Amino acid sequence: MTANKAAGTGRLYGVGLGPGDPDLMTVRAVQVIGEADVIAYHSARHGRSIARSIAAAHLRPDHVEEALVYPVTTETTDHPGGYRGALEEFYEKAAARLAAHLDAGRTVAVLAEGDPMFYGSYMHMHKRLADRYATEVIPGVTSVSAAAARLGTPLVEGEEILTILPGTLPEEELTARLAATDTAVVMKLGRTFPAVRGAFEASGRLAEARYVERATMAQERTGDLGDVDPASVPYFAVAVLPSRVDAPGRSDRPSLVETSGRVDAPDRVDAPRPSGQVGPGEVVVVGTGPAGPLWLTPESRGALAAADDLVGYTTYLDRVPVRPGQARHGSDNKVESERAAFALDLARRGRRVAVVSGGDPGVFAMATAVLEAASEDAYADVPVRVLPGVTAANAAAARAGAPLGHDYATISLSDRLKPWDVIAGRLRAAASADLVLALYNPGSRSRTWQVGKARDLLLEHRSADTPVVVGRDVGGPAESVRTVRLADLDPAEVDMRTILIVGSSQTRWVRRGEDGRGIVWTPRRYPEAAEPSA
C-alpha cells in the first residue's frame, strides 16, 4: 500500500464486490473490508443495499457504516435543478460526509456491486475525492462476465467485437448499435425492457438474444430474451448477444474460390440449410462505401456479420473482415449476373447471403443485377433487401467541399454496357441543362479516350475555367482529391478508381486560409431565383 497523500488523512477504497454471490468477492476485497474503519454503501430510499448484503459476512460490529441514500431513483423530483440537479447535490453531500472521515484519519471503503468503475455509483465519489486523498480501486467481477458464465456460452471470441450498451439509450440508437456489432450486452433493463426488446427485433437479432436476471444471486433467472414477460424484468437484468463463432448453423461452411474470373455453378456447391432454419434464406445487397470500414453504415456492418455467405467482387470482399464459419465467394468484376444467380441459389437453400458491393449498391453496382435475377420465377420466394452505402460521388464531393449542393446528374462513361452515342447524348443534355455532373467509370486500361471526348463535349457548353474535382481512391490509402480547370483535365491521370465531378456555371472554387486550401461548392440558389418561401 502506498503512503497517504497528506499526513493525518485516511485512505479511500472503491471495493468491487462482484455480481452478487459473496463467494465471488476477491481476496483483496475481503481484506480491505476487514481492515477499514468506515464502510459506505449506496441504497434507494427503502434503505436496503445490495452491496451491503453481499459483504455482510465481513462487516464488524465496530465498523462505522455510512448509508448513502439516493434522494431519487427513477421517480420525479421537485428539486430546482431537476433529476440531475438532485443527484449532483446528493453526490456532493455524500462526498463531504466521506471526506470528514478521511480528514479524521479513518480508512473508508465504499462498497460497489460488480466493478467500481463499471456503471457503478462509486465513481461519483472517486471523481470528487481521489485527487485529495490516497485512493485504491479494487476491481470486481462485472455482471457482463457473470452473465456469460451463467449462460455457459462464450461471449466473444477471436476477432469479434463486444459492445456494451445501457438500455436507457433511445430505441433507434440501440437498434443501430445492435445491428453493427458482433456480440453485445445491454444493461439497465427494468422499465427499459420493451424498448430494448424492440431494438433486438428491429435489428434482426432477437432470435440470438439471451436473458440473465440477477446473475449468481439466489433469484437468478436465464432464458431466451424473446420469451421474457416485460412486466417481470427487474433493473438487475441484462440482455446478451453471445458469440457467433460456432453458433448453430455457422460452422463447416462451404467455401468457393475464385477460378479464372468466373463464379462456379451454384449446383456444384454443397450449401446445406443452417441448423434450425426453415424456409428460404435471404439475400442482402450491401454497399460498403468507397473504401474501408469507416464508410460502412451500422446496418450494413450488421448484415455482413450476420451472413452465412459473402458473395462479391474479390476487391470488395477484401474490405470485409474474415469471420470464422462464414464462407466467402469471390470472383472478378465481369460476372455480375452469375454472382447474382449464385447468391439467390444459396439463399433458396436457406442461407443468409450478403452480396458485397462497393459504394452504394444501387449506383452502377450489384443491386440491379441481383434484382434482375430475383425477378425470375425460380427466385420469386427468395427475400431480397438492398442496403444503401456512401457513393463515390458523395465521398469525393465531401472531400472537396459541396459541389453537389444543387441539381446534378450522375453518368457512367463506360461504354461496355451502352453505346457511346447514348453517353454523348446524355452528356449534352445534362450540360445544356447546366447540371453539375458526377462522372463514374471514366477510364480503364482498355478505355482511354472517353475522358478526352467527354471533356471536349462539355467545353462546348461550359467555360474552360469550370472546376472539376478529380477524386481517386477516396477513403483509401492512396487517396488523392484535387480540383482542376475543365480545360486542363488530363485523361492520362484518370482511371477506374477515379471519379470526376464537373461543376455547373454556378459552381465556385476558392482558396481560403493561410494554407490556401481550395474548396468547391455549388450555391443552392440561382441568381434569378426569388426568395424562398420556406
Summary of the structure (lengths in Angstrom):
residues: 534
radius of gyration: 30.7
end to end distance: 67.4
largest distance: 95.0
contacts: 1749
relative contact order: 0.07
helix: 33%
strand: 23%
